[in-house]
Each structure stands twice: as C-alpha cells, then as structure tokens.
Amino acid sequence: MKQLSLRPLSWTEERRNGLIAFLLGFGSLLLVLLPILIADGGYYIYYGDYNSQQIPFYQLANDAVRTGSFGWNWYTDLGANFIGSYSFYLLGSPFFWLSVLLPRSWVVFAMPFLLCLKHGVAALTAYAYIRRFVRNPKAAMIGGMLYAFSGFQLFN
C-alpha cells in the first residue's frame, strides 16, 4: 500500500495535476457531447436557458460587437441598453470574447466547445482551490470534477 507523503508537491507536479484536472473536465464533457454533435450535424441544443437564451444572446452580442452597436438595442425585449443588458451574461465572460474571434457563421457550432472549455477551467480552478486545503492531490482532483459537473454548472 502506498504511503501518503506530507511532502508538498513540486511546482512541476502541481502544474501537471492542474493540466490533468483541466483535460479531465474538458475531455469528459466533450466525450459526452461528441455523439450528439455528430448526430445533429454540429448543433448542440438542449431544453432550458441554453436553447432559448444563450444561443440567441451569443448571436446578437456577436453582431453588436462586430458592428459597434453598443447603445440601445431594439432586439432585446421591447428595447434595452446593450451594455447594461449583456454585461452580466456575456460581455464580462472571456469565453464570449473567444467567440468574437470566429466568423459569425461558426459561433453556434463553437458554443459546445466553449462549454467544454468552461468545464475544463471550472475543474482546474476548483482543483486549485481545494488543493489548498487537502493533503492528497487526488482528493482535490475529485472535488474539482464534482464541482465542474455539478447540476449548477451543467444547467447554468
């Protein structure tokens, strides 16, 4: 049986574990979504806010950023301030800004991969946080995966 060492991991070992946490979070969701993406020709749609809000918000915000229309937006409800309405959902997210780098026609197809990227980052950051409080890096890895794939993360 392997003994648990109280020796702290080296910086290289911690970085390797962080990379593994990221790849597990990213790869696990990609593995789950890949059959759906293949069957539906690259589209990923599920019932909930993703279908009714996230996809249209990404498209509208991408168009607004590309055209520089940051003022009043008539396509949101009965009209709303674009920055005030979308800063919470998208404008503060680095994942949204990655989608702006892509051609407009690719945005809907890139969203599942951005979702995988979000889960990878969630697993990595949860691993890094939990690692501060536990001795065993595997326990932190499990905690990171549990956070990345919690019901809150998957639905919101």
Buried (B, 14 or more C-beta within 10 A) or exposed (E): EEEEEEEEEEEEEBEEBBEBBBBBBBBBBBEEBEEBBEEEEEEBBEEEEBEEEBBEBBBBBBBBBEEEEEEEBEEBEEEBEBEEBBEEBBBEBEBBEEBBEEEEEEBBBBBBBBBBBBBBBBBBBBBBEBBEEEEEBEBBBBBBBEBBBEEEBBEE
